[in-house]
Amino acid sequence: MDYQTANEIGMIVKINTDFENALTRATDALKVEGFGVLTEIDVKETIKKKLDVDFPPYKILGACNPSLAYRALTIDPQVGLLLPCNVTVRQIKDGISEISLVDPLVMLGVITTPGLREVAEEARARLWRVAAALKNS
């Protein structure tokens, strides 16, 4: 069932594995492309704590490639409002997980500062390689 699709805001990869393994695989694939995870939001835990509602396993990872972030921030410091690149990992059902990666071109599409498109294109290429690696792992 490993497959990837694009939508209007990013890339989606569905893989035959449990949530924890999908989370590890996503983090490892991001590292290969120079991304670290700066933040990790446990949506399931937060919804349970704040609303007392059960929610399937779901985490939002704030992924950052320091060299790309530095380049973008030196071109336009306001780009920090759009960082880091979000990646979500969620359990669809037992043994099937979905990893979604934001499209940096879409995120930076609201800014017209010269030079940022090239940084976003490089970030996108790296994230799409992450998606391909997850699909093929």
Number of C-alpha atoms within 10 A of each C-alpha: 10 15 15 18 11 14 10 8 14 20 21 22 22 23 23 17 19 18 25 14 13 23 23 12 18 22 19 15 20 24 16 13 16 16 24 18 18 12 14 14 13 14 17 16 18 14 14 12 11 8 9 10 11 12 13 14 18 21 21 19 23 18 24 21 19 13 12 17 20 14 15 23 15 12 15 16 12 12 19 12 8 13 17 22 22 20 24 20 26 23 23 16 14 10 13 17 24 24 26 23 24 23 25 24 20 14 17 19 13 10 15 10 13 9 12 21 17 13 20 21 15 14 23 21 15 18 26 21 16 25 25 16 16 22 18 10 10
